[in-house]
Amino acid sequence: MSRLRAIESKIVELDEAKRRMAMWHMKGNKVVFTNGCFDLLHKGHVTYLAKAAELGNQLVVGINSDDSVRRLEKGSDRPINTEAARAFVLAALGVIDMVVVFNEDTPESLIHALEPDVLVKGADYDPNERDTTSKTYIVGSDFVRENGGEVCVIDMVDGFSTTAIVIKMKKG
């Protein structure tokens, strides 16, 4: 398989993602899930993803579709990169085993469908928050815990954010 094809094969639809998850679980592997927009990939993202991958055997990343990003109101010019481009760049990272695009506002249904062993978000979220209306609540955390999984947070890398990069680019 060519390297390009290997990257492309990591980007899958939900049915294939469920099949791969079942296979990994049958082998006794611990599967980690995280999600985000990952619009302009930067050092903060890569550090976060590498640390997330260390929490298990496989790392699955759910990315917001273009429509989903627009609904998050991150700005009229977002996403900068299309979902296909964002998925491809993420899939090229060696720490990521699978990328799945989701169109909903949150990854809740994707988390329910995939049943990861570990759910990871950045430390701006609170793994102990139970109020689903709180901005620090981790969507899907209750489900993962109810199924025997873990919910973890990873410290963000100071000085790196997509929004800050966009602002800097606009200033010239």
C-alpha positions as CSV (number, residue, x, y, z in Angstrom):
1,M,0.0,0.0,0.0
2,S,1.3,3.4,-0.9
3,R,1.9,5.9,1.9
4,L,-0.8,8.2,0.4
5,R,-3.3,5.3,0.4
6,A,-2.3,4.4,4.0
7,I,-3.2,8.0,5.0
8,E,-6.5,7.9,3.1
9,S,-7.4,4.5,4.7
10,K,-7.5,6.1,8.1
11,I,-10.4,8.3,7.2
12,V,-13.6,6.3,7.5
13,E,-17.4,6.4,7.6
14,L,-19.2,5.4,10.8
15,D,-19.9,1.8,9.7
16,E,-16.2,1.1,9.0
17,A,-15.3,2.9,12.2
18,K,-17.6,0.6,14.2
19,R,-16.1,-2.5,12.5
20,R,-12.5,-1.4,13.3
21,M,-13.5,-0.5,16.9
22,A,-15.0,-4.0,17.3
23,M,-11.8,-5.6,15.9
24,W,-9.6,-3.6,18.2
25,H,-11.7,-4.4,21.2
26,M,-11.7,-8.1,20.3
27,K,-7.9,-8.0,20.5
28,G,-8.1,-6.4,23.9
29,N,-6.8,-3.1,22.8
30,K,-7.6,0.1,24.7
31,V,-9.1,2.7,22.3
32,V,-8.9,6.4,23.0
33,F,-11.3,8.9,21.5
34,T,-11.1,12.7,21.2
35,N,-12.7,15.3,18.9
36,G,-12.4,18.8,17.7
37,C,-12.4,21.0,14.6
38,F,-8.6,20.9,14.1
39,D,-8.9,23.7,11.5
40,L,-5.3,24.9,11.4
41,L,-3.1,22.2,12.8
42,H,-0.4,23.5,15.1
43,K,2.0,22.4,17.8
44,G,-0.6,22.6,20.5
45,H,-2.8,20.1,18.5
46,V,0.0,17.7,17.8
47,T,1.2,17.7,21.4
48,Y,-2.4,17.1,22.6
49,L,-2.9,14.3,20.2
50,A,0.4,12.6,21.0
51,K,-0.4,12.7,24.7
52,A,-3.9,11.4,24.0
53,A,-2.5,8.5,22.0
54,E,-0.3,7.5,25.0
55,L,-3.4,6.7,27.0
56,G,-4.2,3.6,24.9
57,N,-3.4,1.4,21.9
58,Q,-5.4,3.2,19.2
59,L,-6.4,6.9,18.9
60,V,-9.6,7.8,17.1
61,V,-10.3,11.4,16.3
62,G,-13.8,12.7,15.5
63,I,-13.8,15.9,13.6
64,N,-16.6,18.4,13.1
65,S,-17.9,18.6,9.6
66,D,-17.8,22.0,7.8
67,D,-21.5,22.6,8.7
68,S,-20.9,21.6,12.3
69,V,-18.0,24.1,12.6
70,R,-20.1,26.9,11.1
71,R,-22.8,26.1,13.7
72,L,-20.2,26.4,16.5
73,E,-19.9,30.1,15.5
74,K,-16.1,30.2,15.6
75,G,-16.2,33.0,13.0
76,S,-17.7,33.7,9.6
77,D,-14.5,32.6,7.9
78,R,-14.4,29.2,9.6
79,P,-13.6,26.6,8.9
80,I,-10.6,27.7,6.9
81,N,-9.9,24.2,5.7
82,T,-12.5,21.8,4.4
83,E,-13.5,18.7,6.4
84,A,-11.8,16.6,3.8
85,A,-8.5,18.6,4.1
86,R,-8.6,18.6,7.9
87,A,-9.3,14.8,8.0
88,F,-6.4,14.2,5.6
89,V,-3.9,16.2,7.6
90,L,-4.9,14.5,10.8
91,A,-4.7,11.1,9.2
92,A,-1.2,11.8,8.1
93,L,-0.1,11.9,11.8
94,G,1.4,8.7,13.0
95,V,-0.2,9.0,16.4
96,I,-3.7,8.8,14.9
97,D,-5.2,5.5,13.8
98,M,-8.6,6.6,12.5
99,V,-10.5,9.8,11.7
100,V,-14.3,10.0,11.5
101,V,-16.2,13.2,10.4
102,F,-19.4,13.9,12.3
103,N,-22.1,16.4,11.3
104,E,-23.9,16.9,14.6
105,D,-23.2,19.8,16.9
106,T,-21.5,17.4,19.4
107,P,-19.8,14.0,19.1
108,E,-22.3,12.4,21.5
109,S,-23.9,10.0,19.0
110,L,-20.5,9.1,17.6
111,I,-19.2,8.3,21.1
112,H,-22.3,6.1,21.7
113,A,-21.7,4.3,18.4
114,L,-18.0,3.7,18.9
115,E,-17.9,3.0,22.7
116,P,-14.3,4.1,23.3
117,D,-12.4,3.0,26.4
118,V,-11.0,6.5,27.1
119,L,-12.5,9.8,26.3
120,V,-10.1,12.8,26.2
121,K,-10.5,16.5,26.0
122,G,-8.3,19.5,26.8
123,A,-7.9,20.8,30.3
124,D,-10.2,23.6,29.7
125,Y,-12.9,21.0,30.3
126,D,-13.6,19.3,33.7
127,P,-13.8,15.5,33.8
128,N,-15.8,15.7,37.0
129,E,-18.4,18.2,35.7
130,R,-21.9,16.5,35.6
131,D,-24.0,19.5,34.6
132,T,-24.6,18.9,30.8
133,T,-25.3,22.6,30.3
134,S,-21.9,23.7,31.7
135,K,-19.2,24.8,29.2
136,T,-16.7,22.6,31.0
137,Y,-18.9,19.4,30.7
138,I,-17.3,16.7,28.5
139,V,-20.0,15.5,26.1
140,G,-20.2,11.7,26.3
141,S,-18.4,11.4,29.6
142,D,-21.3,9.9,31.4
143,F,-21.8,7.3,28.7
144,V,-18.1,6.3,28.7
145,R,-18.0,6.0,32.5
146,E,-21.2,4.0,32.6
147,N,-19.5,1.5,30.2
148,G,-16.4,1.2,32.4
149,G,-14.3,3.7,30.5
150,E,-12.1,6.6,31.6
151,V,-12.5,10.3,31.0
152,C,-9.2,12.3,30.9
153,V,-8.1,15.8,30.3
154,I,-4.7,17.0,28.8
155,D,-3.1,20.3,29.5
156,M,-3.0,22.6,26.6
157,V,0.2,24.1,25.2
158,D,0.4,27.7,26.1
159,G,0.6,30.2,23.2
160,F,-1.1,27.9,20.6
161,S,-4.6,28.3,19.4
162,T,-6.3,28.4,16.0
163,T,-8.2,31.5,16.9
164,A,-4.9,33.3,17.9
165,I,-3.3,32.2,14.6
166,V,-6.3,33.6,12.6
167,I,-6.2,36.9,14.5
168,K,-2.4,37.1,13.9
169,M,-2.9,36.4,10.2
170,K,-5.6,39.1,9.9
171,K,-3.3,41.7,11.5
172,G,-0.6,40.9,8.9
